[in-house]
Amino acid sequence: MKLISAIIKPFKLQAVREALTDLGIQGLTVTEVKGYGRQKGQTEIYRGAEYEVNFVPKLKIEIALNDDLLEAAVEAIQTNAQTGKIGDGKIFVFDLERVVRIRTGETDKDAL
């Protein structure tokens, strides 16, 4: 079992969600986050005054899945989140040691 944690641009969420749904992935968690990497923030203008935004708004998507779906899911996220410009984000993959569905007590693959 794996956990994918992907940081993407907010306007790419719908395309990524649809691609993951097409793969049969039934659930994901989305969190609004802020951060910076090579993008290093951006300059904005508000009421005529220029100011620097150090942390750029992004979305973090988390998906727990079986190993057999991993490569297809990573490819779907990369393809659908990509704009070709700086700040497209990153995909992280972690091993999942254990999963428990709280309602039923099912564990591991049955809980996904």
Backbone as JSON, one array per atom type, in Angstrom:
{
  "sequence": "MKLISAIIKPFKLQAVREALTDLGIQGLTVTEVKGYGRQKGQTEIYRGAEYEVNFVPKLKIEIALNDDLLEAAVEAIQTNAQTGKIGDGKIFVFDLERVVRIRTGETDKDAL",
  "N": [[0.85, -1.17, 0.0], [0.43, 2.26, -0.67], [0.99, 5.79, -0.1], [0.18, 8.64, -1.72], [1.25, 11.92, -1.93], [0.61, 14.91, -3.23], [1.49, 18.09, -4.45], [-0.14, 20.64, -6.01], [-1.15, 23.11, -8.51], [-3.96, 25.15, -7.78], [-6.01, 25.46, -9.79], [-5.82, 23.17, -11.28], [-7.0, 21.06, -10.05], [-9.57, 19.87, -10.69], [-9.14, 18.54, -13.18], [-7.17, 16.69, -12.42], [-8.56, 15.23, -10.45], [-10.63, 14.06, -11.99], [-9.13, 12.43, -13.71], [-8.01, 10.62, -11.87], [-10.33, 9.44, -10.87], [-11.19, 8.13, -13.17], [-9.36, 6.07, -13.18], [-10.32, 4.47, -11.24], [-9.92, 5.18, -8.65], [-11.27, 5.87, -5.6], [-11.34, 7.73, -3.52], [-10.02, 10.77, -2.16], [-8.05, 13.16, -0.41], [-8.1, 16.64, -0.02], [-6.24, 19.49, 0.67], [-5.89, 22.92, 1.41], [-2.93, 24.62, 0.96], [0.08, 26.55, 1.55], [3.14, 27.63, 0.13], [6.57, 27.62, -1.02], [9.02, 27.15, -3.57], [11.33, 26.81, -5.99], [10.0, 28.8, -7.22], [9.73, 30.91, -5.48], [7.81, 32.75, -4.47], [5.78, 35.66, -5.38], [5.17, 38.84, -6.96], [2.64, 41.15, -6.23], [-0.05, 43.5, -6.88], [-1.89, 45.68, -4.92], [-4.45, 47.85, -4.46], [-2.93, 49.82, -5.76], [-0.46, 49.63, -4.54], [2.57, 47.88, -4.53], [3.41, 44.65, -3.49], [5.12, 41.85, -1.99], [4.4, 38.44, -2.23], [5.24, 35.87, -0.31], [4.6, 33.2, 0.1], [3.07, 30.9, -1.93], [-0.25, 30.07, -2.89], [-1.36, 26.72, -2.92], [-2.6, 23.38, -3.62], [-2.85, 20.43, -1.71], [-2.93, 17.1, -2.39], [-3.93, 13.99, -1.16], [-3.67, 10.52, -1.38], [-4.49, 7.25, -0.64], [-3.58, 4.07, -1.72], [-3.59, 0.83, -3.41], [-0.64, -0.99, -4.32], [-0.65, -1.75, -7.04], [-1.96, 0.25, -8.44], [-0.32, 2.41, -8.33], [1.7, 3.47, -10.23], [0.09, 4.25, -12.42], [-1.52, 6.16, -11.19], [0.34, 8.12, -10.37], [1.28, 8.92, -12.87], [-1.11, 9.93, -13.96], [-1.61, 12.12, -12.27], [0.7, 13.67, -12.75], [0.51, 14.19, -15.55], [-1.95, 15.57, -15.74], [-1.69, 17.73, -14.0], [0.29, 19.26, -14.95], [1.63, 22.26, -16.28], [3.81, 23.16, -17.5], [5.17, 25.28, -16.6], [7.07, 27.06, -14.1], [6.54, 26.07, -10.72], [4.65, 24.06, -10.88], [4.5, 21.95, -9.1], [4.94, 19.03, -6.93], [5.25, 15.45, -6.56], [4.98, 13.11, -4.03], [5.78, 9.9, -2.78], [4.9, 7.5, -0.42], [5.44, 4.64, 1.71], [2.78, 2.76, 3.09], [2.14, 1.55, 6.18], [0.01, 0.55, 7.69], [-3.56, 0.5, 7.5], [-6.7, 1.45, 8.71], [-10.16, 1.16, 8.64], [-12.31, 3.15, 10.27], [-15.09, 2.94, 10.81], [-15.83, 0.21, 10.25], [-13.77, -1.39, 11.1], [-12.22, -2.75, 9.33], [-9.1, -3.65, 7.82], [-6.0, -2.62, 6.29], [-5.67, -3.49, 2.87], [-8.39, -4.04, 2.54], [-9.51, -1.9, 3.8], [-9.03, 0.23, 2.18]],
  "CA": [[0.0, 0.0, 0.0], [1.19, 3.5, -0.8], [0.33, 7.07, 0.1], [0.67, 9.69, -2.62], [1.02, 13.28, -1.48], [0.96, 15.74, -4.38], [1.25, 19.53, -4.35], [-0.48, 21.1, -7.36], [-1.79, 24.41, -8.63], [-5.39, 24.99, -7.48], [-6.89, 25.35, -10.96], [-5.63, 21.87, -11.9], [-7.64, 20.03, -9.23], [-10.66, 19.17, -11.37], [-8.58, 17.63, -14.17], [-6.51, 15.61, -11.69], [-9.6, 14.41, -9.81], [-11.29, 13.28, -13.03], [-8.19, 11.39, -14.17], [-7.9, 9.61, -10.82], [-11.61, 8.74, -10.85], [-11.18, 7.23, -14.33], [-8.53, 4.91, -12.82], [-11.02, 3.69, -10.23], [-9.58, 5.65, -7.32], [-12.56, 6.32, -5.09], [-11.3, 8.8, -2.53], [-8.8, 11.53, -1.97], [-8.17, 14.28, 0.53], [-7.53, 17.87, -0.56], [-5.98, 20.51, 1.69], [-5.31, 24.17, 0.91], [-1.64, 24.86, 1.58], [0.89, 27.62, 0.98], [4.55, 27.3, 0.19], [7.36, 28.1, -2.14], [10.19, 26.38, -3.95], [12.1, 27.64, -6.92], [9.13, 29.91, -7.61], [10.09, 31.95, -4.5], [6.79, 33.77, -4.28], [5.45, 36.49, -6.53], [4.85, 40.23, -6.65], [1.25, 41.49, -6.53], [-0.4, 44.9, -6.69], [-3.15, 45.82, -4.21], [-4.77, 49.28, -4.3], [-1.84, 50.62, -6.28], [0.81, 49.36, -3.85], [3.17, 46.61, -4.88], [3.91, 43.9, -2.33], [5.61, 40.53, -2.33], [3.75, 37.31, -1.59], [6.31, 34.9, -0.16], [4.07, 31.85, 0.03], [2.11, 30.78, -3.03], [-1.32, 29.11, -2.58], [-1.36, 25.45, -3.65], [-3.44, 22.34, -3.04], [-2.17, 19.17, -1.41], [-3.81, 15.95, -2.59], [-3.41, 12.77, -0.55], [-4.39, 9.34, -1.86], [-4.0, 5.95, -0.21], [-3.96, 3.12, -2.76], [-2.84, -0.41, -3.56], [0.57, -0.86, -5.12], [-0.9, -1.96, -8.47], [-2.46, 1.5, -9.04], [0.62, 3.51, -8.05], [2.3, 4.11, -11.4], [-0.96, 4.91, -13.21], [-1.97, 7.34, -10.45], [1.41, 9.13, -10.46], [1.26, 9.43, -14.25], [-2.33, 10.72, -14.13], [-1.4, 13.4, -11.58], [1.72, 14.45, -13.47], [-0.01, 14.62, -16.84], [-3.06, 16.51, -15.62], [-1.33, 18.9, -13.2], [1.41, 19.95, -15.6], [1.42, 23.41, -17.16], [5.09, 23.42, -18.14], [5.74, 26.5, -16.01], [7.58, 26.9, -12.75], [5.5, 26.03, -9.69], [3.66, 23.02, -11.13], [4.37, 21.15, -7.89], [5.71, 17.8, -6.75], [4.53, 14.25, -6.13], [5.75, 12.31, -3.08], [5.19, 8.57, -2.58], [5.31, 6.91, 0.86], [4.89, 3.33, 2.06], [1.77, 2.75, 4.15], [2.32, 0.36, 7.01], [-1.28, 0.02, 8.13], [-4.75, 1.32, 7.28], [-7.87, 0.93, 9.43], [-11.41, 1.88, 8.42], [-12.83, 3.36, 11.62], [-16.48, 2.49, 10.93], [-16.01, -1.24, 10.23], [-12.62, -2.1, 11.65], [-11.46, -3.38, 8.24], [-7.71, -3.2, 7.82], [-5.12, -2.66, 5.14], [-6.27, -3.36, 1.54], [-9.86, -4.02, 2.68], [-9.91, -0.58, 4.3], [-8.87, 1.23, 1.14]],
  "C": [[0.89, 1.24, 0.0], [0.31, 4.7, -0.46], [0.98, 8.05, -0.85], [0.29, 11.02, -2.01], [1.51, 14.18, -2.61], [0.6, 17.19, -4.11], [1.03, 20.04, -5.78], [-1.04, 22.52, -7.33], [-3.3, 24.23, -8.47], [-6.29, 24.78, -8.71], [-6.75, 24.02, -11.69], [-6.35, 20.75, -11.16], [-8.69, 19.23, -9.99], [-10.13, 18.16, -12.38], [-7.9, 16.43, -13.5], [-7.54, 14.68, -11.06], [-10.3, 13.51, -10.83], [-10.4, 12.15, -13.53], [-8.05, 10.27, -13.15], [-9.2, 8.8, -10.71], [-11.69, 7.75, -11.99], [-10.35, 5.98, -14.07], [-9.21, 4.01, -11.79], [-10.65, 4.08, -8.8], [-10.8, 6.36, -6.76], [-12.48, 7.48, -4.12], [-9.96, 9.51, -2.5], [-9.09, 12.67, -1.0], [-7.47, 15.48, -0.08], [-7.42, 18.89, 0.56], [-5.41, 21.75, 1.01], [-4.02, 24.42, 1.68], [-0.97, 26.06, 0.93], [2.34, 27.23, 1.1], [5.3, 27.96, -0.95], [8.53, 27.15, -2.36], [11.03, 27.27, -4.81], [11.32, 28.87, -7.35], [9.39, 31.13, -6.72], [9.07, 33.07, -4.34], [6.55, 34.58, -5.53], [5.12, 37.9, -6.04], [3.42, 40.51, -7.1], [1.04, 42.98, -6.31], [-1.77, 44.96, -6.04], [-3.35, 47.3, -3.93], [-3.58, 50.17, -4.68], [-0.5, 50.39, -5.61], [1.31, 47.97, -4.22], [3.68, 45.93, -3.61], [4.27, 42.49, -2.78], [4.86, 39.47, -1.53], [4.8, 36.19, -1.52], [5.84, 33.46, -0.27], [2.95, 31.81, -0.99], [1.03, 29.76, -2.66], [-1.26, 27.89, -3.51], [-2.4, 24.54, -3.01], [-2.58, 21.1, -2.81], [-3.21, 18.07, -1.53], [-3.16, 14.74, -1.94], [-4.31, 11.61, -0.95], [-3.71, 8.1, -1.3], [-4.48, 4.92, -1.23], [-3.11, 1.86, -2.72], [-1.67, -0.18, -4.5], [0.31, -0.95, -6.63], [-1.42, -0.71, -9.18], [-1.45, 2.64, -8.99], [1.12, 4.21, -9.31], [1.27, 4.85, -12.25], [-1.43, 6.18, -12.52], [-0.94, 8.46, -10.53], [1.41, 9.75, -11.85], [0.04, 10.31, -14.49], [-2.19, 12.09, -13.47], [-0.43, 14.26, -12.36], [1.19, 15.01, -14.78], [-1.05, 15.72, -16.71], [-2.76, 17.74, -14.79], [-0.28, 19.76, -13.89], [0.96, 21.12, -16.47], [2.69, 23.71, -17.96], [5.78, 24.66, -17.6], [6.21, 26.21, -14.6], [6.43, 26.91, -11.74], [4.43, 24.98, -9.92], [3.49, 22.08, -9.94], [5.24, 19.92, -7.86], [4.78, 16.67, -6.33], [5.47, 13.46, -5.22], [5.02, 10.98, -2.89], [5.78, 7.97, -1.31], [4.73, 5.5, 0.98], [3.87, 3.5, 3.17], [1.92, 1.44, 4.92], [0.99, -0.28, 7.38], [-2.38, 1.02, 7.84], [-5.91, 0.65, 8.02], [-9.07, 1.8, 9.09], [-12.1, 1.97, 9.78], [-14.22, 2.75, 11.78], [-16.6, 0.98, 11.08], [-14.9, -2.02, 10.9], [-11.82, -2.85, 10.59], [-10.05, -2.82, 8.25], [-7.06, -3.36, 6.46], [-5.89, -2.57, 3.81], [-7.8, -3.33, 1.59], [-10.36, -2.65, 3.14], [-9.77, 0.52, 3.25], [-10.14, 1.3, 0.32]]
}
